[in-house]
Amino acid sequence: MSKLGIVADDLTGATTAGVLLARSNIPVAAYFDSDNLSKDKEQEAFILTTDSRSIKKEEAKARVQQAVIQLKENGATYLAKRIDTTLRGNIGAEVEAMLEMMDDDAIGIMVPAMPQSKRILVGGYSIIDNIPLSQTPVAKDVRTPVEESHCPTLIKNQTDYPVETISLNTILAGKASLEKRLQKVRESGAKIVIADAVSLEHIDVIAQVVSGLKWNVLMIDPGPFTERMAYYNGFTMKEEALNTSAVSTEQQKGTVLAVAGSASSVTKEQIHHLAKQENVIQIPVAAKDLVCSNETSSKEIRRVIDVAVNHLKDTSPQALIIETSVTNERVDLKAEERRNGLSLGDAADNINKALGEITKGILLQTSKVKGIYMTGGDTMVHILKTLEAVGIKLLDYVIPQADLGIVIGGHSDGLVVVGKGGLTGSVQTAADIVERICKEASVRELIEN
C-alpha cells in the first residue's frame, strides 16, 4: 500500500500538516525519529521531524536526506516537504536534499499559502494577515529571521536549482491555463515551481491539475496543498473523528495542564484571559531561575511541582496554568547568556527543559491531569521528549495551527494534547483549547469504560 512521507523541520509544523490530513480522515502520525515507524501499521501518512529550522544548512540537508531514506524504507512512495507558514528555516537546502533523493524527473511544486491561517501568496509576495512578511515580527525572529517578503527571491537565494513561478492570473484563468503554464516551465528546466494562492479553492485547483499531470512531484507547502494532493492521489478516508459535542459539562472530569513557554504578546493575552475563567489556577514560574541547569533551577522546578500537586490534592480545577513570562517580568535571554557564559539559545533550551521536568513531575504524582495544552513550539518538543513520547497521532485542530492529538509512547501514552505556536490565535484561543481537551479526554474515557 502506498504511503505518504512528510519531512518537517519542527514538531509544530509536523502537527499542523498532520491535522489537515486527519481532518480528511487519513490516518497520520508525527514522529521524532524513525525507530517506531516500522511498528506502526495503521498510518497512511508518516511525518518525521528533523528539528533543523535553525541549524546550519549543511547539517539540515543531511538530516533531511536521512529522513527521506527512513520514510522510503517504511513504504513512503509520495513525498512532501512541510515548510513554515512564515518561510523560516533552511527551505532551499532541505528541498534540494529531498529532490536529490528522488528520481531525476522529480519536480518540486511549492504552494506556500495557508489561507485558513491568513497566510497567502500573491505576486510571489508572502502576506501574513494583510501584512508583508518582512514587516511582521518574523523579520526580528531571534533564531531564524526572514527579511524578504518575495518568496521566489528568498528561495533563489537558498538554492542553485532553477526556480519558476505561477501567477495568480494564471490560476484565475482556469485549469487549462494552469496546465499550459506548468508544462512550459517544466520544459524550460525548472526544478522548483512556486505558485500563488489566496484561497483554499486556488490550492485545490493547483492540486487537481498537478495530480492530473501524473508527474513525480515533491509537494512543498505548510499543509493544505499536500492534503489536497493526497486526496486526488486516492488516499483512503477512514475512521471518523469522535463526536465530542454530546459530552455534557457534568461528564467533563479532570484537569488540563496548560504550559506556556512562549513570551509573545499573543500568548500573554490568551493566558491572561484563560486565568480569568472560573475554576482556573495560575502558577507563575521564575524563568530567570531556570536559565542555567543548576541547583537554583532544580529548586524552582521542585517548588512549582509541589505547588501544582498540592493544588490538585485539594481541588479539581478545569485548568492549571504553568507560565514563565505572563506574570513575571520578561527575561532578556541574551543578556543572561552573556552573564552566565552560555551559548546562544542555551537559556531558552534550559527554560523549556525545565518546563518539561515540571510537567513530568506533576504527571507522575497525580492522575487528575487528563490533557496538556502547550504553547510555544520548543516548549512542546521539550515536554514530549521529557515524557519519552515517540510521536503524536494527529486528530484535528481547535483552530488552524492549534493541533489536537494523542501522545504515542512514553510516560503519558494516550494522553490528549494540543500544541500551538506562540503567535497563533485570538484572545479566546487558550480557553477554547482547554474546553476542547476536556471534551476529547472525557469522550475517550467514556468509550474506554
WOLIN-V857331 format. One line per field, one symbol per residue. psi: psi as a letter, one per 40 degrees, with the letter a starting at -180 (. if undefined). Layout:
psi->???
//
This chain:
psi->hiihhhhieiddddddddddddeefhhiihidiededeehediehhhhhefedeiidddddddddddddddddfehehiihhiieefiafddddddddddeiideiihhhgeigdeefhihhfehhhhfehhdeeieddehddgihehdhddddddeeieihhiihidddddeidddddddddddddeehdhhhhiheidddddddddddddefighhhhiedddddddddeefhihbiiiihedehiddehiiihhhhheieidddddddddddeihfhhhhihgddeedigaddddddddddddddddddddigidihhhiefddiihhgdddddddefiiheddddddddddddddddddeeiedheihhhhhddddddddddefieahhidiidiheghhahhhiadfhehhihhhieeiiadedddddddddddddddddddd.
//
